[in-house]
Amino acid sequence: MSETIPVTIISGSLGAGKTTLLNHILADADDRDIAVLVNDMGTVNVDADLVASDSELDVAGGVTELSNGCICCELQDDLETAVVRLAQDREFDALVVESSGISEPGPVARLFTTESRAAALYRVDALVTVLDTRQFLDAFSGGEPERRGEEGDRPLSDLLVEQAELANVVVLNKADLCTDAELDEAEELIAALQPDAETIRTEFSAVPHDRLFDRRLFDPEHVDDLPGWKRALAGAGHGHGHDDHHHPDEVYGVTSFTYRTRRPFHPERVTEVLRTLPAGVVRSKGTLWVAGSDLRIVLGQAGPSVHTEAVGPWIASLPEVEQDLYRSNRPNLDWDDTHGDRQTELVFIGTDYDEAALRESLDDALVDDDEWDRAGDLDGPFPDEQGAEVVLREP
């Protein structure tokens, strides 16, 4: 068959400048024929109408719209149908997908990289995130947070972090509303969240085409490894005690460190630590070993939002026959002769916080020997069944 069509996926919060960027793309397309798929959460697709009106394109022609849902979830099937229909005529050189302001780019990208009709016709060229730079900085400043979501129940900081962590290119829009020092800070935060991301400072979403198209920046085999917290865990090695600390990695002025221990946390004390994380901690992620529970607890924190989820049992808590089966299928599993796979691995990323004090607070939240002996009597607010989630702190 003919060469696959490159896809640029644009994400960003509401009002960041995605639609303005699309209009720049269409107005300055030169010899490149571009198809645009615009998604909006409303019954009327306002963004598609704006793109069409500003670019002198008919919505029924160069712009294909999906409404009443997010293309990465409710309208996943409709998205595939739309892009396959677009490719049947092959009357364009590139496809741009603008996801809604509350969408994450990962699920959209997977449509074009897994076994599907769309994946046979397209390849993802780059994931582009557009940020309102002032909004991005304010989301982590400790002020009154905004929420994004159909019911207004999702902290904006969560969304901004998830969109930035998977981006190949981050557009720092509305740069004219920030000082040079603030723009430097934004770039430092992006570098910590996604070390390989290119950043572009701009006003009114004016970005040269050569920064957006024919980049071949997206690698489907490594997309899950893009976030900085995953790289920090992978690069920190595998320790076997809570003294196995690592010096923070300096990333353009933003520090990160990994905390790893084979001693469980006291559920109440670690809850207090997580609920009172310093404002300078922008992102933390990893696995918690909580005394009194056989479940692996995953921590996710972005700005003022802290939530936990039980993702399944520790392998060491299973019957020996099942343990042997799991271990035979996972030869690289980090296994301790005494504790098995049970351990805490957390990454903290931020700026202007006292790392030593945070480490000390985490150490103090570990159980002592007496508490460990009676771990079954300890209780806390963590999820108690697989798949359950508990919010420890919300804006």
N, C-alpha and C positions, 0 to 999 in steps of 0.2 A: 504494500500500500504506500501512499505518499507519506512524506514526512509529517510527524505529529505537530500539532499546532501548539505554540508556546502560550502559557497562561500566566498572567500576573494577577495575584490575589491581593486586593487592597482591604485592609481592616483599619479600624480606628473608632474611637468613641463618638457619640453624637456631637456634632458641631466642631469636630477636629479639622475638617477641611477636605474630606474624601471627595465630595461631589465637585468642589472647586478644582481639585486635582484632576478628576475625570474630564472636566471641561477643558482644562489646559491640554490634556492628552489628545482629545479629539480635535481641538482647534489647531494644534500644531503637529498633526499626524504626518504631514508631508506625503511621501509616497507609500506610507504604511497604511494598509486597510485594517482598521481595528473594530472588533465587535465588543460591545459592552453589555454585561449582565448586571443589573442593579437590583438589589434586594432591599425592601423596606418592611418594617413591622406593621405598618398601617394598612387599612383597606385600600386607600389611595396611595399609590407609589409616588410620593412627592419627589424623591431623589431622581427617579427616572424622568419625570416631567421636567425637572430642572436641567438635567443633562441634555434632554432632547431640545428644549427651548434655546439653551445657550449654544448648542452645537449645530443648530439647523438640521438636526436629524429627526426622522420620524420615529416615535417610540416603537411603532410596529416594524420598523426596518432595522437600523443599526443598533438599537437598544432593546434588549429583551428583559422584561421585568418579572419579578416574582413578588407577590404581596401576601399579606396575612400570615406571615411566619418568617422564621429565621432559616436561611438556606443551609445552615449546618445542622439543623435538627428537624423541625416539622416538615420542611419542604425539601428534604434531601432527594426524594424521588423526583420531584418536579425539577430540581436543579439538573439532575442527570438527563432527564428528558429534554430540557431546554438546550443544554450544551451539545447533545447529540444531534438535535434538529439543526442547530446552527452549523455544525460541521458538515452536514450532508451536502451543502452547496459549495463549501470551501471557498467562499467569496471574501475571505479576510485572512490577514497575515498573523494576527494575534488576538487573543481573547483577554479581556480585563473583567474580573469578577469583583464587584464591590459588595462586600457583605454588610449586613446591617450593623448599626452602632453598638449592639450588644452581643455580637458574634465573635467567636474565637476562630482564628484562621486554620488551626490544625484539622478539624473535621472536614472543612471545605477542601483542603489540600489532599486529604486522604481519598476523596472521591476520584481524583485524577491519578492516583498512584496505586490503588488496589485493583483487583481484578473486576473490571466493570466495562461497560460500553464506552464510557467517557475516557477511561485510562487507555483504551486502544486508539483513541483519536487525538489525545492531548498529552502534553507534558507540562508540569509546573516549572516556570522559569524563575520566579522570585515571589516571596511573600513580603509585602510592603505594608508597614504600619504607619499611619499618619497620627501624630500627636499634637494636640493643643499644648504647647510646651508649658505655658503657665498653669494650665489645669493639671498637667502631669506632676509638676513640682508641688502644687498645692495639695494634691491627693495624699502626699506623704508628709505634709508639714505639721500634722497634728491638729489642724483646724477642723471646722465643721465639714464632715465628708459628704460627698454626693453619692447618690445611688443610681444604678442603671439596671433596668430590667422591666419586663412587661408589667410587673406588679411593684416595681421600685424596691425590690428586696435584695439587690445585689450591690455590694460596695463597689464604687468606681475603681478603687485601688486594685481590687482583684482582677477586674477586666483589663486594666491598663497593663498590669504585670504580665498577664497571660498573652496579651497581644504582642508585647515587646519581646517576650522570651522566645517566641518562634519566628521573629522577623529576620529576614535577610537584609532589608533596608528599612531604616526608621527615619521618617520625615519629621523633623522638629519644626513644626509649622508655627506661625504667628511669632516668629523670632523677634519681630520689632517690639513686642510687648514685654520682652525680657532683657535684662542687662547681660553683658558678656559673661559675667561671673555666674549668673543663673543658667545661661546656655552651657557653660562649661560643666556645671553641676549636673544638668540633664544628661549630657554626653557621658559623664562618669557613671551615672546610674544605669544608663543603657549598656555601657561596656561591662558592668558587673552582672546585669541580668542576662545579656546575650553577647558574649565576648567577640563573636565574629560579625555582628551586625554593622553595616555601614550607616553612618548618621549624616543627614543632610539638613543644614539650617536653611530655612526659607521663610518667605512671607507670601501670603495668599496662595500657598500650595504650588508655587512656581518651581517645577523640578524639570531639568533637561531630560529629554527622552532617553539619552544614552545611559542615564542612571537608573532607568526603569525597565528597559526592554533589552532582549538578547543578552542577558547577564549570565544565565545558567548558574545561578547561585543556589538554587534549591537542590538538596540531595535527599531523596526520599529514604535512603538507608540510614541517614544520621539525623533526621529531623527530631527524633525523640531525645537526642543528646545535646541539642542546642542550648537549653537553659543553663545559665551559669552555675546554679546550685547543683545540677547533676555532674558538671565537670569538676566542681570542687570535691564532691564525694568520690568521684573516680580517681582524682589526682591525689587524694589525701592518704592513700594506702589503707591498709586494714590493720587497725590496732587491736589489742586484746585487753585493754584496761582503760579506766577513765583518765589515766595520766597520759594516755597516748594523744597528746594535743599537738596541733600543728600551728606554726606561725601564720598569721594572716597573710593572704596574698593581696598585695597592693595593686589595685586596678584603677589607674588614673585617679588616685586619691580616695577611692571607695574601697573599704576593706571587707574581706570575707574570711570566715574561719569555720572549720569543721569541728564539731564536738562529737566524740565517739566514746562509748563506754559499754562494758559488759555487766554493769550493775543496774538494776531497775530503779525507776523513779518512784518515789512516794506519790500516789495519785493526787493528794490534796496540795502538797507542796509544789509539785511541778505545774499544777494548774495555776497557782498563784504567780509563778514565774512567767508563764506564757500570757497570762492576762495583764501583766504589767511590763511587758517588753518595752525597752526604751524606744522613744519616738524615732530615733535615728536608724533603727532596724527596719529596712525597707522590705526585705524578703527573707523568710526562713522556710525551710522545707526539709522533710526527712521522715525517718521512722522512729517511733518511741517504744521503748520497753517499759511498760507500766506494771508495777508489782500488783499481784492479785488478778491479773488477766492473762489469758493464753492467746489473746488476739494481738496481731501487729497493728499498731495505731499509726496512721500517717498524719503528720502535721502539715498544714498549709497556712502560711501567714503572708499577707500583703498589706503593708501599711497598718491601719487600725483593725483589720479583719483577721481573726484567728479561728480556724476551724479544724476539726479532727475527724477522721474516718477509720473505721475498722475494716481492713482489707482482707482479712483471713487469719487463720491460726498460725502461730509459730510452728514450723516443721517439728521442732523438738518437743512440742506438746502432743504430737500424734502418736499412735501405737507404733512400736518399733518396726513392724513390717512396712507400714506406710512411710516411716522415716527412711528406711533403706531404699524404697522405691523412688521417693523424691530425690534422695541424694545420688542415686545411680543415674538419674536423668539430668542432674545438675552438678557435674563434676567440679565446677568452679565455685560452688557455694562456700561462702566463708563460714566455717564450722569450728566451734570451740568444743574441746573434749568434755567440758563441764556444762556449758550452757547451750550448746548446739548453735542454732542460728539466732538466738535471742541477743539483741544488742540495740543500742540507740545510735543512730547516725543522723546528725542534724547539721545543716549549713545555715549560717547567718550572714546576710549581706546588708551593708548599710554604711552610714557615714556619721561621724560625730557621736559615737556611743562608746562607752567604756567596756572594751572587750573583757578585760580582767575581771571587772565587777560582774559581768554577765556569766562568765565561766564559773565564778565563785557561787553565784546564785544557783546555777545548774548543779554544781557539785553538792551544795547544801540540800538540794531537793532529792538527792539519791537516798535510798533506804539505808539505815544502819543495819548491823548484823541482827540485832534483836527484831527489828521490823521485818527484815527479810525472812526470818524464821516463821513469822506469823503473817506472811503476805496475804494469805487467804482471807484474813479479817479486814484488810484494808479496802477502802471504797473511795470512789471519786466520780467525777462527772463524765468520764469517757464512755464512748459507745460500747455496748456489751453484746452485740451480735454483728456478724459479718454484713457489711454494706451499710450499717447504720452510721449516721453523722451527728456530731455534736459541735455547736458553735460555742467556743470559749470566750470570745470577745467579738463584739460587733460595733460598728460605728454608731 
